[in-house]
Amino acid sequence: MKHLHKRDKLTVIVQKQKTMKKSKVSRFVTAKFHVGLLAVASAVLVGAGFLPALSHLAGADSYQDQINSLNAANADARSVVNGLQATAASYQDAINQLQQQINGLQASIDANVAQQATLQQQITDAQNQIDQEKAFLANDVKTMYVDGTPSTLEVLATSKNLSDFVDKQEYRTSVQTKLQDTLKKIAALQKELQTKKAAVDQLLSEEKAQQNQLASAQAQQASLLSYNESQQSAYNAQIRANSSQIASLRAAQAAANAKLGGGIIAGDPGHGGYPSRWNNAPQDSMIDSWGMYNRECVSYTAWKVYEAYGYMPYWGGVGNANQWPGDARAAGIPTGSTPRAGSVAIWNVGAFGHAMWVEAVNGDGSLWVSQYNYSYNGQYSEMSVSASMARQLTYIYFGG
C-alpha cells in the first residue's frame, strides 16, 4: 500500500541533438522568423532513455518505491511533453506564416510571369509591324523606281513639266521620311518593351530566390517539428509503459490480497472514522499526517491507531504494509502472531503487503477487520478473515 517516500527524481539528460546553421533569410522573412529560426537553431532537445529502468528497482520492499519512481517519472515526462507541445506549436506557427509569405510571393511571381508574356507578345507584334511597314514601303518604292534609284536628272527628264518634277521629288522625299519615321518609332517601341521585359525578368529572378529562401526556412522548421513530434512520441510511449507497469504491480497486490478470502462488504458508512478530507479526495492525491498517501491501507490503519491510542509514530513516510512489523519493532512497539481487537494485522505477501484494523476476534479464531484499498480501488471495506488465514498474519500491538 502506498506511502510517501523519497522519490528517485527523473534525471533528464539534456543534450543538443542538432546544430542548425543560421541561414540568411531575405527581407521577406520578418523579424519574428529571425528570432524563431535562431531559437530553433539553438533548441535543446531531450534524448530518449529518460526514465528509470526497472532492472535496478528490485526487492519486495522496494515495489512501492517503483510505483513512486514511475509516477514521478511520468509526471516529469508529462511536463516535458507539455513543453514539447508548446514548442511544436511555435514551429507550426512559423511554418504557417512562412507559407503565407511563400504564397504571397507566388502570387506576385504569377502576375509578373503574365506581364512577361504580355511584353514578349508586344515585342513580337512590334517586329511584325516593322516587317509589314517595310513590305508596304518597299512596294511603294518599286512603283516609283523601276530599276534602281533614279537621279534628279533622270526624274527631270521623265517629268512632263517642271510641276510634275516637283511633285515627284516631293513624293519621293515624303516616302523616305515616312519610312525613316516609322522604323524609328517601331525601333523605339521595341527598345522600350525590351527594357520593361528585362526589368520583369530581373524581378522574377529575385522573387524566386526569395521564395527559395523562405522554402528553406520552412523546411528547417518542418524538420524540427518532425523531430519534436518524434520526441513527444517517445515520451508518451514510455509514459504508457510505466503506467502499464504500475497497473501490473497494483494487480499483483490485489491478487495477493484476494488470497485472504472472505467476502468484503461496504460496512460502516462513516468509513471507520477516516477523515473526510482524505476520503473525499482522489486516491494518492494527498499526504496524511504520517507522510502516507490518502485512501491507502496504511493511511487508514495509521489513523485508526491515532484514533484509538492518541498517537501514531511518524516513520518518515516509510511504510509499505510489509515494512510495518520491522518499523514497529525498531520503534519498540511489540508484534506477534496472536490476534487482538484494536491491533493492526499485516498480510505480508505481494509487492507491498496489506494492513488491516482488527475490529473483533471471534471465538473460533476468525477475525472481523476494516480496511482501505483491499481491492486496489481506494475504497473502505470490511470483511471476515478465517482462523486459518488469521494465523498467517503478523499483529502490531500499538496499545501495548
KEVO-666910 format. One record per residue (C-alpha): residue number from 1; y, x, z; residue in three letters. Coordinates in Angstrom, 1 decimal. Layout:
# KEVO-666910
+--------+--------+--------+--------+-------+
! drenti !      Y !      X !      Z ! marza !
+--------+--------+--------+--------+-------+
!    NUM !      Y !      X !      Z !   ALA !
...
+--------+--------+--------+--------+-------+
***
This chain:
# KEVO-666910
+--------+--------+--------+--------+-------+
! drenti !      Y !      X !      Z ! marza !
+--------+--------+--------+--------+-------+
!      1 !    0.0 !    0.0 !    0.0 !   MET !
!      2 !    3.4 !    1.3 !   -0.8 !   LYS !
!      3 !    5.8 !    3.3 !    1.4 !   HIS !
!      4 !    8.9 !    5.4 !    0.8 !   LEU !
!      5 !    8.0 !    8.9 !    0.1 !   HIS !
!      6 !    9.9 !   11.9 !   -1.2 !   LYS !
!      7 !    9.8 !   11.4 !   -4.9 !   ARG !
!      8 !    8.9 !   14.1 !   -7.3 !   ASP !
!      9 !   12.1 !   13.6 !   -9.3 !   LYS !
!     10 !   11.8 !   13.9 !  -13.0 !   LEU !
!     11 !   12.9 !   17.2 !  -14.4 !   THR !
!     12 !   14.3 !   16.7 !  -17.8 !   VAL !
!     13 !   14.1 !   19.8 !  -19.8 !   ILE !
!     14 !   17.2 !   19.7 !  -21.9 !   VAL !
!     15 !   17.2 !   21.8 !  -25.0 !   GLN !
!     16 !   19.1 !   21.8 !  -28.2 !   LYS !
!     17 !   16.6 !   20.6 !  -30.9 !   GLN !
!     18 !   19.0 !   21.1 !  -33.7 !   LYS !
!     19 !   22.1 !   23.0 !  -34.5 !   THR !
!     20 !   24.0 !   21.5 !  -37.3 !   MET !
!     21 !   26.6 !   23.4 !  -39.3 !   LYS !
!     22 !   30.1 !   21.9 !  -39.4 !   LYS !
!     23 !   31.0 !   20.8 !  -42.9 !   SER !
!     24 !   34.4 !   20.4 !  -44.3 !   LYS !
!     25 !   35.0 !   16.7 !  -44.8 !   VAL !
!     26 !   37.5 !   15.5 !  -47.3 !   SER !
!     27 !   40.8 !   13.8 !  -46.5 !   ARG !
!     28 !   39.0 !   10.5 !  -46.9 !   PHE !
!     29 !   37.0 !   11.3 !  -43.7 !   VAL !
!     30 !   39.0 !   10.1 !  -40.8 !   THR !
!     31 !   39.7 !   12.0 !  -37.6 !   ALA !
!     32 !   37.2 !    9.8 !  -35.8 !   LYS !
!     33 !   34.4 !   11.2 !  -38.0 !   PHE !
!     34 !   35.6 !   14.8 !  -37.5 !   HIS !
!     35 !   35.2 !   14.2 !  -33.8 !   VAL !
!     36 !   31.9 !   12.3 !  -34.3 !   GLY !
!     37 !   30.4 !   15.0 !  -36.5 !   LEU !
!     38 !   31.4 !   17.7 !  -34.1 !   LEU !
!     39 !   29.8 !   15.8 !  -31.3 !   ALA !
!     40 !   26.7 !   15.3 !  -33.4 !   VAL !
!     41 !   26.6 !   19.0 !  -34.3 !   ALA !
!     42 !   26.6 !   19.9 !  -30.6 !   SER !
!     43 !   24.4 !   17.0 !  -29.4 !   ALA !
!     44 !   21.8 !   17.9 !  -26.8 !   VAL !
!     45 !   18.5 !   16.1 !  -27.5 !   LEU !
!     46 !   15.8 !   15.9 !  -24.9 !   VAL !
!     47 !   12.4 !   17.1 !  -25.9 !   GLY !
!     48 !    9.0 !   15.4 !  -25.3 !   ALA !
!     49 !    6.9 !   16.4 !  -22.3 !   GLY !
!     50 !    9.4 !   14.9 !  -19.9 !   PHE !
!     51 !    7.2 !   13.0 !  -17.5 !   LEU !
!     52 !    4.8 !   14.5 !  -14.8 !   PRO !
!     53 !    1.2 !   14.9 !  -15.9 !   ALA !
!     54 !   -1.3 !   13.1 !  -13.7 !   LEU !
!     55 !   -3.7 !   16.1 !  -13.6 !   SER !
!     56 !   -1.8 !   17.6 !  -10.7 !   HIS !
!     57 !   -1.4 !   14.4 !   -8.8 !   LEU !
!     58 !   -4.9 !   14.2 !   -7.3 !   ALA !
!     59 !   -6.4 !   13.3 !   -3.9 !   GLY !
!     60 !   -6.9 !    9.9 !   -2.1 !   ALA !
!     61 !   -3.8 !   10.3 !    0.0 !   ASP !
!     62 !   -1.6 !   11.0 !   -3.0 !   SER !
!     63 !   -2.2 !    7.9 !   -5.0 !   TYR !
!     64 !    0.9 !    6.2 !   -3.7 !   GLN !
!     65 !    2.8 !    9.4 !   -4.5 !   ASP !
!     66 !    1.5 !    9.0 !   -8.0 !   GLN !
!     67 !    2.9 !    5.5 !   -8.2 !   ILE !
!     68 !    6.2 !    6.6 !   -6.7 !   ASN !
!     69 !    6.4 !    9.5 !   -9.1 !   SER !
!     70 !    5.5 !    7.3 !  -12.1 !   LEU !
!     71 !    8.1 !    4.7 !  -11.0 !   ASN !
!     72 !   10.7 !    7.4 !  -10.6 !   ALA !
!     73 !    9.8 !    8.9 !  -13.9 !   ALA !
!     74 !   10.0 !    5.6 !  -15.6 !   ASN !
!     75 !   13.4 !    4.9 !  -14.0 !   ALA !
!     76 !   14.8 !    8.2 !  -15.2 !   ASP !
!     77 !   13.2 !    7.8 !  -18.7 !   ALA !
!     78 !   14.8 !    4.3 !  -19.0 !   ARG !
!     79 !   18.1 !    5.8 !  -18.1 !   SER !
!     80 !   17.7 !    8.5 !  -20.8 !   VAL !
!     81 !   16.6 !    5.8 !  -23.3 !   VAL !
!     82 !   19.8 !    3.8 !  -22.5 !   ASN !
!     83 !   21.9 !    6.9 !  -23.2 !   GLY !
!     84 !   20.0 !    7.5 !  -26.4 !   LEU !
!     85 !   20.6 !    3.9 !  -27.5 !   GLN !
!     86 !   24.3 !    4.3 !  -26.8 !   ALA !
!     87 !   24.4 !    7.5 !  -28.9 !   THR !
!     88 !   22.3 !    5.8 !  -31.6 !   ALA !
!     89 !   24.9 !    3.0 !  -31.8 !   ALA !
!     90 !   27.7 !    5.6 !  -32.3 !   SER !
!     91 !   25.7 !    7.2 !  -35.1 !   TYR !
!     92 !   25.1 !    3.8 !  -36.7 !   GLN !
!     93 !   28.8 !    3.0 !  -36.4 !   ASP !
!     94 !   29.7 !    6.3 !  -38.1 !   ALA !
!     95 !   27.2 !    5.6 !  -40.8 !   ILE !
!     96 !   28.6 !    2.2 !  -41.4 !   ASN !
!     97 !   32.2 !    3.4 !  -41.6 !   GLN !
!     98 !   31.3 !    6.3 !  -43.9 !   LEU !
!     99 !   29.6 !    3.8 !  -46.1 !   GLN !
!    100 !   32.8 !    1.7 !  -46.2 !   GLN !
!    101 !   34.7 !    4.8 !  -47.4 !   GLN !
!    102 !   32.0 !    5.6 !  -50.0 !   ILE !
!    103 !   32.2 !    2.0 !  -51.3 !   ASN !
!    104 !   36.0 !    2.2 !  -51.5 !   GLY !
!    105 !   35.8 !    5.4 !  -53.5 !   LEU !
!    106 !   33.1 !    4.0 !  -55.7 !   GLN !
!    107 !   35.4 !    1.0 !  -56.5 !   ALA !
!    108 !   38.2 !    3.5 !  -57.4 !   SER !
!    109 !   35.8 !    5.5 !  -59.5 !   ILE !
!    110 !   34.6 !    2.4 !  -61.3 !   ASP !
!    111 !   38.2 !    1.5 !  -62.1 !   ALA !
!    112 !   39.0 !    5.0 !  -63.3 !   ASN !
!    113 !   35.9 !    5.1 !  -65.5 !   VAL !
!    114 !   37.0 !    1.8 !  -67.1 !   ALA !
!    115 !   40.5 !    3.3 !  -67.6 !   GLN !
!    116 !   39.0 !    6.4 !  -69.1 !   GLN !
!    117 !   37.0 !    4.4 !  -71.6 !   ALA !
!    118 !   40.1 !    2.4 !  -72.5 !   THR !
!    119 !   42.1 !    5.5 !  -73.1 !   LEU !
!    120 !   39.4 !    7.0 !  -75.2 !   GLN !
!    121 !   39.3 !    3.9 !  -77.3 !   GLN !
!    122 !   43.1 !    4.0 !  -77.7 !   GLN !
!    123 !   42.8 !    7.7 !  -78.8 !   ILE !
!    124 !   40.1 !    6.7 !  -81.3 !   THR !
!    125 !   42.3 !    3.8 !  -82.6 !   ASP !
!    126 !   45.3 !    6.1 !  -83.0 !   ALA !
!    127 !   43.2 !    8.5 !  -85.0 !   GLN !
!    128 !   42.0 !    5.7 !  -87.2 !   ASN !
!    129 !   45.6 !    4.5 !  -87.7 !   GLN !
!    130 !   46.6 !    8.1 !  -88.7 !   ILE !
!    131 !   43.8 !    8.1 !  -91.3 !   ASP !
!    132 !   44.9 !    4.7 !  -92.6 !   GLN !
!    133 !   48.5 !    5.7 !  -92.9 !   GLU !
!    134 !   47.6 !    8.9 !  -94.6 !   LYS !
!    135 !   45.5 !    7.0 !  -97.1 !   ALA !
!    136 !   48.2 !    4.4 !  -97.7 !   PHE !
!    137 !   50.9 !    7.0 !  -98.2 !   LEU !
!    138 !   48.6 !    9.1 ! -100.4 !   ALA !
!    139 !   48.2 !    6.1 ! -102.8 !   ASN !
!    140 !   52.0 !    5.7 ! -102.9 !   ASP !
!    141 !   52.4 !    9.3 ! -103.8 !   VAL !
!    142 !   49.8 !    9.1 ! -106.5 !   LYS !
!    143 !   51.7 !    6.3 ! -108.2 !   THR !
!    144 !   54.8 !    8.5 ! -108.2 !   MET !
!    145 !   53.2 !   11.7 ! -109.2 !   TYR !
!    146 !   50.6 !   11.6 ! -111.9 !   VAL !
!    147 !   49.9 !   15.3 ! -111.9 !   ASP !
!    148 !   51.2 !   17.5 ! -109.1 !   GLY !
!    149 !   54.7 !   17.3 ! -107.6 !   THR !
!    150 !   57.4 !   16.9 ! -110.3 !   PRO !
!    151 !   60.5 !   19.0 ! -110.1 !   SER !
!    152 !   64.0 !   17.5 ! -110.1 !   THR !
!    153 !   64.4 !   18.3 ! -113.8 !   LEU !
!    154 !   61.2 !   16.6 ! -114.7 !   GLU !
!    155 !   62.3 !   13.5 ! -112.7 !   VAL !
!    156 !   65.7 !   13.6 ! -114.5 !   LEU !
!    157 !   64.0 !   14.0 ! -117.9 !   ALA !
!    158 !   61.8 !   11.0 ! -117.3 !   THR !
!    159 !   64.6 !    8.8 ! -116.0 !   SER !
!    160 !   66.2 !    6.2 ! -118.3 !   LYS !
!    161 !   69.6 !    7.0 ! -116.9 !   ASN !
!    162 !   71.4 !    8.5 ! -114.0 !   LEU !
!    163 !   71.0 !    5.5 ! -111.8 !   SER !
!    164 !   67.2 !    5.4 ! -112.4 !   ASP !
!    165 !   67.1 !    9.1 ! -111.5 !   PHE !
!    166 !   68.9 !    8.5 ! -108.2 !   VAL !
!    167 !   66.6 !    5.6 ! -107.4 !   ASP !
!    168 !   63.5 !    7.7 ! -108.0 !   LYS !
!    169 !   64.9 !   10.6 ! -106.0 !   GLN !
!    170 !   65.8 !    8.3 ! -103.0 !   GLU !
!    171 !   62.4 !    6.6 ! -103.1 !   TYR !
!    172 !   60.7 !   10.0 ! -103.1 !   ARG !
!    173 !   62.7 !   11.2 ! -100.1 !   THR !
!    174 !   62.1 !    7.9 !  -98.3 !   SER !
!    175 !   58.3 !    8.2 !  -98.8 !   VAL !
!    176 !   58.3 !   11.7 !  -97.5 !   GLN !
!    177 !   60.4 !   10.8 !  -94.5 !   THR !
!    178 !   58.2 !    7.8 !  -93.7 !   LYS !
!    179 !   55.1 !    9.9 !  -93.9 !   LEU !
!    180 !   56.5 !   12.5 !  -91.6 !   GLN !
!    181 !   57.8 !   10.0 !  -89.1 !   ASP !
!    182 !   54.6 !    8.1 !  -89.0 !   THR !
!    183 !   52.5 !   11.2 !  -88.5 !   LEU !
!    184 !   54.8 !   12.4 !  -85.8 !   LYS !
!    185 !   54.8 !    9.1 !  -83.9 !   LYS !
!    186 !   51.0 !    8.8 !  -84.0 !   ILE !
!    187 !   50.6 !   12.5 !  -83.1 !   ALA !
!    188 !   52.9 !   11.9 !  -80.1 !   ALA !
!    189 !   50.9 !    8.9 !  -79.1 !   LEU !
!    190 !   47.7 !   10.9 !  -79.3 !   GLN !
!    191 !   49.1 !   13.7 !  -77.1 !   LYS !
!    192 !   50.3 !   11.1 !  -74.5 !   GLU !
!    193 !   46.8 !    9.5 !  -74.5 !   LEU !
!    194 !   45.1 !   12.8 !  -74.2 !   GLN !
!    195 !   47.3 !   13.8 !  -71.2 !   THR !
!    196 !   46.6 !   10.5 !  -69.5 !   LYS !
!    197 !   42.9 !   10.9 !  -70.1 !   LYS !
!    198 !   42.9 !   14.4 !  -68.7 !   ALA !
!    199 !   44.6 !   13.1 !  -65.5 !   ALA !
!    200 !   42.0 !   10.4 !  -65.2 !   VAL !
!    201 !   39.2 !   12.9 !  -65.8 !   ASP !
!    202 !   40.6 !   15.2 !  -63.0 !   GLN !
!    203 !   40.9 !   12.3 !  -60.6 !   LEU !
!    204 !   37.4 !   11.2 !  -61.3 !   LEU !
!    205 !   36.1 !   14.7 !  -60.6 !   SER !
!    206 !   38.0 !   14.8 !  -57.2 !   GLU !
!    207 !   36.8 !   11.4 !  -56.2 !   GLU !
!    208 !   33.2 !   12.2 !  -57.0 !   LYS !
!    209 !   33.5 !   15.4 !  -54.9 !   ALA !
!    210 !   34.9 !   13.5 !  -52.0 !   GLN !
!    211 !   32.2 !   10.9 !  -52.3 !   GLN !
!    212 !   29.5 !   13.6 !  -52.2 !   ASN !
!    213 !   31.1 !   15.0 !  -49.0 !   GLN !
!    214 !   31.1 !   11.6 !  -47.4 !   LEU !
!    215 !   27.4 !   11.1 !  -48.5 !   ALA !
!    216 !   26.6 !   14.5 !  -47.0 !   SER !
!    217 !   28.3 !   13.5 !  -43.7 !   ALA !
!    218 !   26.4 !   10.2 !  -43.8 !   GLN !
!    219 !   23.1 !   11.9 !  -44.3 !   ALA !
!    220 !   23.7 !   14.1 !  -41.3 !   GLN !
!    221 !   24.5 !   11.0 !  -39.2 !   GLN !
!    222 !   21.4 !    9.3 !  -40.5 !   ALA !
!    223 !   19.2 !   12.4 !  -39.7 !   SER !
!    224 !   20.4 !   12.5 !  -36.2 !   LEU !
!    225 !   20.0 !    8.7 !  -35.8 !   LEU !
!    226 !   16.4 !    9.1 !  -37.0 !   SER !
!    227 !   15.7 !   11.9 !  -34.6 !   TYR !
!    228 !   17.4 !    9.9 !  -31.8 !   ASN !
!    229 !   15.1 !    6.9 !  -32.5 !   GLU !
!    230 !   12.0 !    9.2 !  -32.5 !   SER !
!    231 !   13.1 !   10.4 !  -29.1 !   GLN !
!    232 !   13.5 !    6.8 !  -27.9 !   GLN !
!    233 !   10.1 !    6.0 !  -29.2 !   SER !
!    234 !    8.5 !    9.0 !  -27.3 !   ALA !
!    235 !   10.2 !    8.0 !  -24.1 !   TYR !
!    236 !    9.2 !    4.3 !  -24.4 !   ASN !
!    237 !    5.6 !    5.4 !  -25.2 !   ALA !
!    238 !    5.5 !    7.5 !  -22.0 !   GLN !
!    239 !    7.0 !    4.6 !  -20.0 !   ILE !
!    240 !    4.3 !    2.3 !  -21.3 !   ARG !
!    241 !    1.6 !    4.9 !  -20.5 !   ALA !
!    242 !    3.0 !    5.3 !  -16.9 !   ASN !
!    243 !    3.2 !    1.5 !  -16.5 !   SER !
!    244 !   -0.4 !    1.2 !  -17.6 !   SER !
!    245 !   -1.4 !    3.9 !  -15.1 !   GLN !
!    246 !    0.4 !    2.1 !  -12.3 !   ILE !
!    247 !   -1.3 !   -1.1 !  -13.2 !   ALA !
!    248 !   -4.7 !    0.7 !  -13.2 !   SER !
!    249 !   -4.0 !    2.2 !   -9.7 !   LEU !
!    250 !   -3.0 !   -1.2 !   -8.4 !   ARG !
!    251 !   -6.0 !   -2.9 !   -9.9 !   ALA !
!    252 !   -8.3 !   -0.3 !   -8.4 !   ALA !
!    253 !   -6.9 !   -1.0 !   -4.9 !   GLN !
!    254 !   -7.0 !   -4.8 !   -5.4 !   ALA !
!    255 !  -10.7 !   -4.5 !   -6.3 !   ALA !
!    256 !  -11.3 !   -2.3 !   -3.2 !   ALA !
!    257 !   -9.6 !   -4.9 !   -1.0 !   ASN !
!    258 !  -11.7 !   -7.7 !   -2.5 !   ALA !
!    259 !  -14.8 !   -6.0 !   -1.0 !   LYS !
!    260 !  -13.6 !   -7.2 !    2.4 !   LEU !
!    261 !  -14.8 !  -10.6 !    1.4 !   GLY !
!    262 !  -13.6 !  -13.8 !    3.0 !   GLY !
!    263 !  -11.5 !  -16.4 !    1.1 !   GLY !
!    264 !   -7.8 !  -15.9 !    1.6 !   ILE !
!    265 !   -5.5 !  -18.8 !    2.4 !   ILE !
!    266 !   -1.7 !  -19.2 !    2.5 !   ALA !
!    267 !   -1.8 !  -19.6 !    6.2 !   GLY !
!    268 !    1.4 !  -19.6 !    8.3 !   ASP !
!    269 !    4.3 !  -20.9 !    6.2 !   PRO !
!    270 !    6.5 !  -18.6 !    8.2 !   GLY !
!    271 !    4.6 !  -15.6 !    6.8 !   HIS !
!    272 !    3.7 !  -14.3 !   10.2 !   GLY !
!    273 !    7.4 !  -13.9 !   11.1 !   GLY !
!    274 !    8.0 !  -11.3 !    8.4 !   TYR !
!    275 !   11.8 !  -11.3 !    7.9 !   PRO !
!    276 !   13.1 !  -13.4 !    5.0 !   SER !
!    277 !   15.4 !  -10.8 !    3.8 !   ARG !
!    278 !   12.4 !   -8.7 !    2.8 !   TRP !
!    279 !   10.1 !  -11.6 !    2.0 !   ASN !
!    280 !   12.5 !  -13.2 !   -0.4 !   ASN !
!    281 !   13.5 !  -10.0 !   -2.3 !   ALA !
!    282 !   11.3 !   -8.8 !   -5.2 !   PRO !
!    283 !    8.4 !   -6.7 !   -4.1 !   GLN !
!    284 !    9.2 !   -3.0 !   -3.7 !   ASP !
!    285 !   12.9 !   -3.6 !   -4.3 !   SER !
!    286 !   13.9 !   -2.9 !   -0.7 !   MET !
!    287 !   13.1 !   -0.4 !    2.1 !   ILE !
!    288 !   12.3 !   -1.8 !    5.6 !   ASP !
!    289 !   13.3 !   -0.4 !    8.9 !   SER !
!    290 !   10.4 !    2.1 !    8.8 !   TRP !
!    291 !   11.0 !    3.5 !    5.4 !   GLY !
!    292 !    8.4 !    1.4 !    3.6 !   MET !
!    293 !    8.7 !   -0.9 !    0.6 !   TYR !
!    294 !    9.0 !   -4.6 !    1.3 !   ASN !
!    295 !    6.2 !   -7.0 !    0.9 !   ARG !
!    296 !    3.6 !   -4.3 !    1.2 !   GLU !
!    297 !    0.7 !   -4.4 !    3.7 !   CYS !
!    298 !    2.1 !   -1.5 !    5.8 !   VAL !
!    299 !    5.6 !   -3.0 !    5.9 !   SER !
!    300 !    4.1 !   -6.2 !    7.3 !   TYR !
!    301 !    2.0 !   -4.6 !    9.9 !   THR !
!    302 !    4.9 !   -2.3 !   11.0 !   ALA !
!    303 !    6.9 !   -5.5 !   11.5 !   TRP !
!    304 !    4.1 !   -7.1 !   13.5 !   LYS !
!    305 !    3.8 !   -4.0 !   15.7 !   VAL !
!    306 !    7.5 !   -4.1 !   16.4 !   TYR !
!    307 !    7.5 !   -7.8 !   17.0 !   GLU !
!    308 !    4.5 !   -7.6 !   19.4 !   ALA !
!    309 !    5.4 !   -4.4 !   21.3 !   TYR !
!    310 !    9.1 !   -3.8 !   20.7 !   GLY !
!    311 !    8.7 !   -0.5 !   18.9 !   TYR !
!    312 !    7.1 !    0.9 !   15.8 !   MET !
!    313 !    7.1 !    4.7 !   15.2 !   PRO !
!    314 !    9.1 !    5.9 !   12.1 !   TYR !
!    315 !    6.7 !    8.2 !   10.3 !   TRP !
!    316 !    9.4 !    9.4 !    7.9 !   GLY !
!    317 !    8.4 !    6.9 !    5.3 !   GLY !
!    318 !    4.9 !    8.5 !    5.1 !   VAL !
!    319 !    2.5 !    5.6 !    5.5 !   GLY !
!    320 !   -0.2 !    4.7 !    3.0 !   ASN !
!    321 !   -2.5 !    2.4 !    4.9 !   ALA !
!    322 !   -5.3 !    5.0 !    4.7 !   ASN !
!    323 !   -2.9 !    7.5 !    6.3 !   GLN !
!    324 !   -2.1 !    5.4 !    9.3 !   TRP !
!    325 !   -5.0 !    6.4 !   11.5 !   PRO !
!    326 !   -4.1 !   10.1 !   11.2 !   GLY !
!    327 !   -0.4 !    9.3 !   11.7 !   ASP !
!    328 !   -1.2 !    7.3 !   14.8 !   ALA !
!    329 !   -3.4 !   10.0 !   16.3 !   ARG !
!    330 !   -0.7 !   12.6 !   15.6 !   ALA !
!    331 !    1.8 !   10.3 !   17.5 !   ALA !
!    332 !   -0.6 !    9.9 !   20.5 !   GLY !
!    333 !   -1.5 !    6.3 !   19.6 !   ILE !
!    334 !   -5.2 !    5.6 !   20.2 !   PRO !
!    335 !   -7.5 !    4.5 !   17.5 !   THR !
!    336 !  -11.1 !    3.2 !   17.5 !   GLY !
!    337 !  -13.8 !    1.1 !   15.9 !   SER !
!    338 !  -13.7 !   -1.9 !   18.2 !   THR !
!    339 !  -11.6 !   -4.8 !   17.0 !   PRO !
!    340 !   -8.9 !   -6.2 !   19.3 !   ARG !
!    341 !   -6.4 !   -9.0 !   18.7 !   ALA !
!    342 !   -3.0 !   -7.5 !   18.3 !   GLY !
!    343 !   -4.3 !   -4.3 !   16.8 !   SER !
!    344 !   -3.8 !   -3.1 !   13.2 !   VAL !
!    345 !   -7.1 !   -2.9 !   11.2 !   ALA !
!    346 !   -7.3 !   -0.3 !    8.4 !   ILE !
!    347 !   -9.6 !   -0.7 !    5.5 !   TRP !
!    348 !   -9.8 !    2.9 !    4.4 !   ASN !
!    349 !  -11.0 !    2.5 !    0.8 !   VAL !
!    350 !   -9.4 !    2.6 !   -2.6 !   GLY !
!    351 !   -6.3 !    4.5 !   -3.6 !   ALA !
!    352 !   -4.2 !    3.5 !   -0.7 !   PHE !
!    353 !   -6.3 !    1.6 !    1.8 !   GLY !
!    354 !   -5.2 !   -1.7 !    3.3 !   HIS !
!    355 !   -3.6 !   -2.6 !    6.6 !   ALA !
!    356 !   -4.1 !   -6.0 !    8.3 !   MET !
!    357 !   -2.9 !   -7.5 !   11.6 !   TRP !
!    358 !   -5.8 !   -8.8 !   13.7 !   VAL !
!    359 !   -4.9 !  -12.3 !   14.8 !   GLU !
!    360 !   -8.1 !  -13.0 !   16.6 !   ALA !
!    361 !  -11.6 !  -11.7 !   17.2 !   VAL !
!    362 !  -14.4 !  -14.3 !   17.2 !   ASN !
!    363 !  -17.4 !  -14.4 !   19.4 !   GLY !
!    364 !  -19.7 !  -13.3 !   16.5 !   ASP !
!    365 !  -17.6 !  -10.2 !   15.9 !   GLY !
!    366 !  -15.8 !  -11.6 !   12.8 !   SER !
!    367 !  -12.0 !  -11.4 !   12.6 !   LEU !
!    368 !   -9.1 !  -13.5 !   11.6 !   TRP !
!    369 !   -6.4 !  -11.4 !   10.0 !   VAL !
!    370 !   -2.9 !  -11.8 !    8.5 !   SER !
!    371 !   -1.7 !   -9.5 !    5.8 !   GLN !
!    372 !    0.6 !   -8.9 !    2.8 !   TYR !
!    373 !   -0.4 !   -7.8 !   -0.7 !   ASN !
!    374 !   -4.1 !   -8.3 !   -0.3 !   TYR !
!    375 !   -4.4 !   -9.3 !   -4.0 !   SER !
!    376 !   -1.6 !   -6.9 !   -5.0 !   TYR !
!    377 !    0.8 !   -9.7 !   -5.7 !   ASN !
!    378 !    3.2 !   -9.0 !   -2.8 !   GLY !
!    379 !    2.2 !  -12.4 !   -1.1 !   GLN !
!    380 !    1.4 !  -13.2 !    2.5 !   TYR !
!    381 !   -2.1 !  -14.5 !    3.2 !   SER !
!    382 !   -4.7 !  -14.9 !    6.0 !   GLU !
!    383 !   -8.5 !  -14.6 !    5.9 !   MET !
!    384 !  -11.6 !  -14.1 !    7.8 !   SER !
!    385 !  -13.5 !  -10.8 !    7.9 !   VAL !
!    386 !  -17.2 !  -10.8 !    8.6 !   SER !
!    387 !  -18.6 !   -9.0 !   11.5 !   ALA !
!    388 !  -20.4 !   -6.5 !    9.3 !   SER !
!    389 !  -17.2 !   -5.7 !    7.5 !   MET !
!    390 !  -15.3 !   -5.6 !   10.7 !   ALA !
!    391 !  -17.5 !   -2.7 !   11.9 !   ARG !
!    392 !  -16.4 !   -0.7 !    8.9 !   GLN !
!    393 !  -12.7 !   -0.9 !    9.8 !   LEU !
!    394 !  -10.6 !    1.5 !   11.9 !   THR !
!    395 !   -8.3 !    0.0 !   14.5 !   TYR !
!    396 !   -5.0 !    1.3 !   15.8 !   ILE !
!    397 !   -4.1 !    0.1 !   19.3 !   TYR !
!    398 !   -0.3 !    0.2 !   19.4 !   PHE !
!    399 !   -0.4 !   -1.8 !   22.7 !   GLY !
!    400 !   -2.4 !    1.0 !   24.4 !   GLY !
+--------+--------+--------+--------+-------+
***
